[in-house]
């Protein structure tokens, strides 16, 4: 439930950022040119990273004890891996195959959410993480 809520939050923030904040235009930031879907992804990540960790720590895996700093670092490592995968998949699905940005993001969220849940279950929030 919390993973789905966070995924929905990600999709809503992505959609609003892509369509309204960046108005589907290329973004120039600190001398870099960023596609609007990558800019929207960055905004969505900024919102959903802390929300996702807190939901997982205190609701999904609430009975699991362990050092919060260790769990946070594992969660952050998984997030970094997901960033690379999402970056590649966004460019592939939107840039190469011309799939609508929100639809592509929805597909990617479903794929990476499943993989992330497995990693968190067996690594990040397993009972023996100390």
C-alpha positions as CSV (number, residue, x, y, z in Angstrom):
1,X,0.0,0.0,0.0
2,X,2.7,2.5,0.9
3,X,4.8,1.6,-2.1
4,X,1.8,2.1,-4.3
5,X,1.1,5.4,-2.6
6,X,4.6,6.6,-3.1
7,X,4.6,5.4,-6.8
8,X,1.3,7.4,-7.3
9,X,2.9,10.4,-5.6
10,X,5.9,10.0,-8.0
11,X,3.6,9.8,-11.0
12,X,1.6,12.9,-9.9
13,X,4.7,15.0,-9.2
14,X,6.3,13.8,-12.5
15,X,3.1,14.7,-14.5
16,X,2.6,18.1,-12.9
17,X,6.3,19.0,-13.3
18,X,6.5,17.8,-16.8
19,X,3.3,19.4,-18.1
20,X,3.1,22.5,-15.9
21,X,6.3,23.4,-14.1
22,X,8.5,22.8,-17.2
23,X,5.7,23.0,-19.7
24,X,7.3,20.2,-21.8
25,X,10.2,22.6,-22.6
26,X,14.0,21.9,-22.4
27,X,15.4,23.2,-19.1
28,X,18.7,25.1,-18.8
29,X,20.2,24.7,-15.3
30,X,23.7,25.7,-14.2
31,X,25.0,25.6,-17.7
32,X,23.4,22.2,-18.5
33,X,20.5,21.5,-20.9
34,X,18.1,19.0,-19.4
35,X,15.1,17.4,-21.2
36,X,11.8,18.2,-19.5
37,X,11.2,14.5,-18.6
38,X,14.5,14.2,-16.8
39,X,13.9,17.6,-15.0
40,X,10.5,16.3,-14.0
41,X,12.0,13.1,-12.8
42,X,14.5,15.0,-10.6
43,X,11.7,17.0,-9.0
44,X,9.7,13.8,-8.4
45,X,12.7,12.1,-6.9
46,X,13.3,15.0,-4.5
47,X,9.8,14.5,-3.2
48,X,9.5,10.8,-3.2
49,X,12.9,9.7,-1.9
50,X,12.4,10.9,1.7
51,X,8.7,9.9,1.7
52,X,9.6,6.4,0.4
53,X,12.2,5.8,3.0
54,X,10.0,6.9,5.8
55,X,7.1,4.8,4.6
56,X,9.3,1.7,4.2
57,X,11.0,2.2,7.5
58,X,8.0,3.0,9.7
59,X,5.1,1.2,7.9
60,X,6.2,-1.6,5.6
61,X,9.1,-3.0,7.5
62,X,8.2,-1.6,11.0
63,X,9.1,-4.7,12.9
64,X,12.6,-4.8,11.5
65,X,15.3,-3.4,13.9
66,X,18.6,-2.1,12.7
67,X,20.6,1.1,12.4
68,X,18.7,3.7,10.6
69,X,21.9,5.1,9.1
70,X,22.7,1.7,7.6
71,X,19.2,1.2,6.2
72,X,19.2,4.8,4.8
73,X,22.6,4.2,3.1
74,X,21.3,0.9,1.5
75,X,18.1,2.7,0.5
76,X,20.1,5.5,-1.0
77,X,22.3,3.0,-2.9
78,X,19.3,1.4,-4.4
79,X,17.9,4.8,-5.3
80,X,21.1,5.7,-7.1
81,X,20.9,2.4,-9.1
82,X,17.3,3.2,-9.9
83,X,18.2,6.7,-11.0
84,X,20.6,5.2,-13.6
85,X,18.1,2.6,-14.8
86,X,15.3,5.2,-14.9
87,X,17.5,7.7,-16.8
88,X,18.3,5.1,-19.4
89,X,14.7,3.8,-19.7
90,X,13.3,7.3,-19.9
91,X,15.6,8.2,-22.8
92,X,15.0,4.9,-24.5
93,X,11.2,4.8,-24.2
94,X,10.5,8.6,-24.7
95,X,13.5,9.7,-26.8
96,X,13.9,6.6,-28.9
97,X,10.5,4.9,-29.1
98,X,8.4,8.1,-28.7
99,X,6.2,6.8,-26.0
100,X,4.3,9.5,-24.1
101,X,6.3,10.7,-21.1
102,X,3.7,9.9,-18.4
103,X,2.9,6.5,-19.8
104,X,6.7,5.7,-20.0
105,X,7.1,6.9,-16.4
106,X,4.2,4.7,-15.3
107,X,5.7,1.6,-16.9
108,X,9.1,2.4,-15.3
109,X,7.6,2.9,-11.9
110,X,5.9,-0.5,-12.0
111,X,9.1,-2.3,-13.1
112,X,11.5,-0.6,-10.7
113,X,9.0,-0.8,-7.8
114,X,8.9,-4.5,-8.0
115,X,12.6,-4.8,-8.2
116,X,13.1,-2.4,-5.4
117,X,10.6,-4.2,-3.1
118,X,12.6,-7.4,-3.5
119,X,15.9,-5.6,-2.7
120,X,14.4,-3.9,0.3
121,X,12.9,-7.1,1.6
122,X,16.1,-9.1,1.3
123,X,18.8,-6.5,1.9
124,X,17.8,-3.1,3.1
125,X,15.2,-4.0,5.8
126,X,16.1,-7.6,6.5
127,X,16.1,-8.6,10.2
128,X,19.9,-8.9,10.4
129,X,20.8,-5.4,9.2
130,X,22.6,-3.8,12.1
